[in-house]
Amino acid sequence: MIYWAGLMFISFCWKMLVTVCPRVATQTSTLGDKIRKHLTLPALFNGEHTAPFSVFGFDYALMPSRGEGLVLMGFFIINFVCLFVDYNLDNNNVYWPDRKDIQLMRYMADRTGIMAFVQTPFLILFGGRNNFLIWLTGWSFQSFMLYHRWIARVMYVNAVLHSVGYTAYGLVFGKETFDSYWGDNYWRWGAVATVIGGLIMLQAAYMFRHRWYEIFLIIHIAFVAVYIVGLWYHCVTLGWMEYVYASIAVWAFDRLVRLIRIFAVGFNVVADVRVIGDIMQLEVRPGFFKPAAKPGQYYYIYVAKLKFWENHPFSLVEVRDGKYVFVAKPMDGMTNKLWNYLESQPQRSAEMRVGLEGPYGEKFLVEPFDTVLLIAGGIGISAMVNYAKTLAAKKREGQHIILYWIMRSDNSLEALKRPMAELKESGLIELHIHVTSSNEVEKIQLEPQTSDSEKNSFDSTPALLSVNYVKPDIEEVIRQVIADANGSVAVAVCGSESLNDASRRATAANVDQAKKRVEYYEEAFAWA
Ligand SMILES: Cc1cc2nc3c(=O)[nH]c(=O)nc-3n(C[C@H](O)[C@H](O)[C@H](O)COP(=O)(O)OP(=O)(O)OC[C@H]3O[C@@H](n4cnc5c(N)ncnc54)[C@H](O)[C@@H]3O)c2cc1C
């Protein structure tokens, strides 16, 4: 606990410092560059961070960045050391004289039990949406989810050692004594918790949670509830209940804040939803509380008509005429159902009742940098538009803002034509739009939409957007931008697994090539 609290305190101080004095975030040193280039920024092993680690075509896990890997290593070392040190075994022991083996078995079993137990509140807090540590530290939800998974694994190893230790300890005194333990509630519920913990480990494996996220989530919540009940009855007569209460409290806090957010911002509100090109646009009229639109924000949207028990995160593109605008790419689950529903509607549009829960998301601190390179892949543009608009509005003399948007098909352009055109017309940012489905190099002009069937709120834009039909070499783009920059550089990316990982690789490789600090920020539309 002290380890996590210490790391968070350092991050909190850094967050406060750069909030008060943002320019500090753009400073660096040769040593700092070396550390970030080799020790913190790159992906842990083979350059894959957003993309899963695969062997023989099977995806196994999401890999941490090296910085996250170091944090985890410290955590493993502390756990490992705590398992082994300082057992006071004594032949004059009052309970088990002259039986150091039994003493060790019992002390190890007790210690691992406590070590497993005390991590439960952190585990639940780190996995929650309303984790107040995100607000304090500025660490991303993705990082907390990664730590959530690793704390769970370490905790489970401790729980298994605890169970094995007590089983061995029971058997030393003979089968009859051991069998008598099963008559005790604390023993039976401990066994339930250990078994259900193992099942949670299995059902939360990457290949399940990524492929069947909603099923994973329902089973996960149900199993964790049984696990907590198991802990409760395991300990109600033994002690340590404060950790069970704390676990339930952080869970209840998360659920309560979710309810407050949805009732204040978007309980059963009206949304105009329509198909535009190959994506869907949702314009939602929020409830009585209308949070200001900030870059990095996303909301959970509930479409009760289609799947009332699900909610999915979508980045806020902009607020226009009091409506919150989102764009959604159809995938295989709820978004696919929404797409099919709209396809069946006249003019491929409908007015629907939705729930809106938010806002969530921490803003990247890109504003103080001299050059800001924003890179969006496909629908990842939804997270980047707000940064581009905010940066353009606050642009400083000499600041260079560049936005690359790379997509497969220019059908995706339709829904975002207006904000993109506004950015282009402002002349404040350098805009590069690439469509990669064709190899032809040409420039096209996108005229404003006139068709009634696809009429949308951006329809009156006199936009002329240049599109390049060549896939850019993003690693080369990043290298060049950093080499050409006059001062500090921030690279912010939101795209496909390969785009994110290539951008991370290129930024890490060139972190020492700028005159000042180069910083990297990443948003991935998947944390499962
Ligand atoms: C912070 C954030 C912002 C996002 N912003 C946008 C956006 O602006 N536009 C957009 O089109 N997409 C966005 N996404 C992705 C979007 O949330 C998923 O595409 C959507 O949830 C898929 O729903 P589905 O049931 O059709 O998915 P499926 O086809 O079942 O799954 C597709 C992928 O989405 C993941 N996923 C499914 N449900 C959830 C969930 N409830 N929470 C998290 N991940 C889930 C799955 O693990 C899988 O990787 C964002 C994701 C995140 C994490």
The ligand as a MOL file (V3000), in Angstrom:
LIG
                    3D

  0  0  0     0  0            999 V3000
M  V30 BEGIN CTAB
M  V30 COUNTS 53 58 0 0 0
M  V30 BEGIN ATOM
M  V30 1 C -12.2500 5.8130 -24.1240 0
M  V30 2 C -12.9230 5.2430 -25.3540 0
M  V30 3 C -13.4720 6.0920 -26.2830 0
M  V30 4 C -14.0840 5.5710 -27.4330 0
M  V30 5 N -14.6040 6.4270 -28.3630 0
M  V30 6 C -15.1700 5.9290 -29.4930 0
M  V30 7 C -15.7200 6.8080 -30.4900 0
M  V30 8 O -15.7200 8.0250 -30.3570 0
M  V30 9 N -16.2710 6.2420 -31.5980 0
M  V30 10 C -16.2920 4.8790 -31.7890 0
M  V30 11 O -16.8050 4.4240 -32.8130 0
M  V30 12 N -15.7630 4.0460 -30.8680 0
M  V30 13 C -15.2210 4.5260 -29.7210 0
M  V30 14 N -14.7100 3.6570 -28.7890 0
M  V30 15 C -14.8250 2.2190 -29.0300 0
M  V30 16 C -16.2490 1.7770 -28.6990 0
M  V30 17 O -16.5080 1.9460 -27.3160 0
M  V30 18 C -16.4340 0.3110 -29.0680 0
M  V30 19 O -16.2510 0.1940 -30.4600 0
M  V30 20 C -17.8240 -0.1470 -28.7090 0
M  V30 21 O -17.9420 -0.2790 -27.3020 0
M  V30 22 C -18.0830 -1.4650 -29.3880 0
M  V30 23 O -19.3450 -1.9480 -29.0130 0
M  V30 24 P -19.8890 -3.3240 -29.6380 0
M  V30 25 O -20.8400 -3.9730 -28.6640 0
M  V30 26 O -20.4480 -3.0910 -31.0050 0
M  V30 27 O -18.5070 -4.0990 -29.7020 0
M  V30 28 P -17.9350 -5.5070 -30.0430 0
M  V30 29 O -17.8880 -5.7360 -31.5210 0
M  V30 30 O -18.5820 -6.5330 -29.1820 0
M  V30 31 O -16.4260 -5.2500 -29.5300 0
M  V30 32 C -15.5360 -4.4070 -30.2570 0
M  V30 33 C -14.4010 -3.9560 -29.3440 0
M  V30 34 O -14.8970 -3.0350 -28.3630 0
M  V30 35 C -14.6020 -3.4900 -27.0450 0
M  V30 36 N -15.7720 -3.1700 -26.2220 0
M  V30 37 C -17.0120 -3.6430 -26.3870 0
M  V30 38 N -17.8290 -3.1140 -25.4530 0
M  V30 39 C -17.0630 -2.2940 -24.6980 0
M  V30 40 C -17.3250 -1.4790 -23.5630 0
M  V30 41 N -18.5500 -1.4010 -23.0300 0
M  V30 42 N -16.3050 -0.7660 -23.0210 0
M  V30 43 C -15.0760 -0.8440 -23.5520 0
M  V30 44 N -14.7590 -1.5960 -24.6230 0
M  V30 45 C -15.7510 -2.3220 -25.1870 0
M  V30 46 C -14.3850 -4.9920 -27.1750 0
M  V30 47 O -13.5050 -5.5050 -26.1930 0
M  V30 48 C -13.7430 -5.0870 -28.5560 0
M  V30 49 O -12.3770 -4.7820 -28.4710 0
M  V30 50 C -14.1240 4.1650 -27.6400 0
M  V30 51 C -13.5720 3.3110 -26.6770 0
M  V30 52 C -12.9850 3.8290 -25.5570 0
M  V30 53 C -12.3920 2.8800 -24.5550 0
M  V30 END ATOM
M  V30 BEGIN BOND
M  V30 1 1 1 2
M  V30 2 1 2 3
M  V30 3 2 2 52
M  V30 4 2 3 4
M  V30 5 1 4 5
M  V30 6 1 4 50
M  V30 7 2 5 6
M  V30 8 1 6 7
M  V30 9 1 6 13
M  V30 10 2 7 8
M  V30 11 1 7 9
M  V30 12 1 9 10
M  V30 13 2 10 11
M  V30 14 1 10 12
M  V30 15 2 12 13
M  V30 16 1 13 14
M  V30 17 1 14 15
M  V30 18 1 14 50
M  V30 19 1 15 16
M  V30 20 1 16 17
M  V30 21 1 16 18
M  V30 22 1 18 19
M  V30 23 1 18 20
M  V30 24 1 20 21
M  V30 25 1 20 22
M  V30 26 1 22 23
M  V30 27 1 23 24
M  V30 28 2 24 25
M  V30 29 1 24 26
M  V30 30 1 24 27
M  V30 31 1 27 28
M  V30 32 2 28 29
M  V30 33 1 28 30
M  V30 34 1 28 31
M  V30 35 1 31 32
M  V30 36 1 32 33
M  V30 37 1 33 34
M  V30 38 1 33 48
M  V30 39 1 34 35
M  V30 40 1 35 36
M  V30 41 1 35 46
M  V30 42 1 36 37
M  V30 43 1 36 45
M  V30 44 2 37 38
M  V30 45 1 38 39
M  V30 46 1 39 40
M  V30 47 2 39 45
M  V30 48 1 40 41
M  V30 49 2 40 42
M  V30 50 1 42 43
M  V30 51 2 43 44
M  V30 52 1 44 45
M  V30 53 1 46 47
M  V30 54 1 46 48
M  V30 55 1 48 49
M  V30 56 2 50 51
M  V30 57 1 51 52
M  V30 58 1 52 53
M  V30 END BOND
M  V30 END CTAB
M  END
